[in-house]
Amino acid sequence: MLDIKWGFFMNATGNDIKLIRSKTYLNTFCPFCGKSLNESNSVRLKVVNHLGEEGELRISPYLNVFTNESTIKVPDQVSVRDIKCVHCGKSMIVKDRRCPECESMIAGIKILAVNNKIDFYICSRKGCFWHGLNEREIQDVILEDSEEW
């Protein structure tokens, strides 16, 4: 439960919660090797499409800016098979969670927020704009324009 007090947010324990505003630049990292995924004003990932073709996916590093570019064909409203780190090649698909909007697989990356790397999730289906935080992160950080608050 969140309360708005004096222009900032507080969680149920009375601790203030940091707000990440829309269009904030997100520094992103692989959850496995820890290397940065940011390159040339985009987040660079490996992607495997529904046909098994592997290519590169570049998505916007800005929160709630949903631009993307891929070196392989990924049709609208179709989930990719896998999203991997461009450095270590490990799959970032989260096995035990699904997108609450469309039930597609989600990928987990780390973002730097409030001087900590926190879990951040994106939907694997092209055209679905759902993204979110781990339940424990919501206690300290919220995303502007999200349904988490």
N, C-alpha and C positions, 0 to 999 in steps of 0.2 A: 504494500500500500504506500502511495506517495502523497505527500502534502506539499503544496507550493507555499512557501513562507518567505516573505521579504525578497522576492525576486529570484530565489534559487530553490532547488528541489531538496527535499529531505526524505530519506526512507523511514521505515517504521521504527528503526532504532534511533532516529534523530540525527544520523550522519548525513552530511550534505552529499548530493549526487552530482557528478560532473555531466554536463550536457555537451554532446558532440553535435555541432550545428550542421545542417545541410550544406553541401558544397565545401566542407572541410577536407583538406588534403589528408589522406590516410597513408601513413607509412606502413607497408605490408611486409610480412615475413613468412617464410615456410615454417610450419609447425614442427618439422623434423630436423632440417639442417640449419635453420635459423637465418639463412641468407635472405637479403632483401629481394622482394619481387618487383619493386618499383624500378622502372627504366624508361627514359624518354617520355615522361609525363603519362605513363600508363602502368598498369599492373600486368606483368608478363607471366603467362601460364602455358603449360602444355595441355592440349585437349585432344580427346579421342571422340570422334563423332559417332552417330548411330550406326554407321557402316563400318566402323573399326579403323577409319583413317585417322592418323595422328598429325597434328599441326600445332600452330601457335595461336593462342588467344590473348588479345590485349583488351583489358577493360579499364574504364575510367578509375583513377585513384581517388576521385572526389565522392564523398558520401551523397547518395541520392542523385547522382549523375550517371545515367544508365547507357552510356555509349560503349560499343564494343566493336572489335575487328578481329577476323580470323583468317588464317591462311588456308583453311579448308571449309567446305560447305557445311553449315549448321542451319537447317531450316528453322523458321520461326515456329515456336510452340513445341519443339522437339527437345528432349533431354539428351545431353551428351552422355557417353558411356563412362568417361573418366575425366578428371581434372588433376593434373600433376604439377609438381614443382619443376621449373625449368633447370634447376641446378642439380638436385639429387634424384629426380625422376619418381619420387614416391607419390602414391595416390593420396589426394587430399579429401577424397570422398569419406564422409562420416557414416559409418555402417549402421548405427542404431538410431539415426534421426532422419526425418523427412521434412520437406518444405510444408509448413502449415497452410499455405495458400493453394498449392497444386499437387502435393504428395510426391513430387520428384525428389531424387537424391539431392543432398546438399554437400558442398565442399567447405572445409574449415581452414581458415588461414589465421594468422596472428596480425593484429594491428597495434601500433604504438599509441596508447592513450593514457593520459594522466601519468606519464612516466613509467608505465608498465605495459608489457605486451599482453594483450587480452585476446580471447577467442572471438572470432568473427565468422559468420556463416553466410554463404551465398547459395542461391538455388542453381541447380545444374540445367534447368530448362530455359532455352532461349526465349525471351519475352516475358518471363516471370521475374518481377523486380523485388521479390522478397529477399530480405537480408536481416540478420539478427545477431544477438549476443548470447553467450552461454548464460544459464540461469544465475550463476554466482556473480557474473559480471554486471548483471542488471541491478544488483544491489548498490553498485558504485558509479555506473556509467549508463546513460540513456542516449539514444539516438534521436535527434530532432526529426519530427514527422513520423515517428514509429508508433506502433500500437502497444509498445511495452509500458507506456505510462498513460 
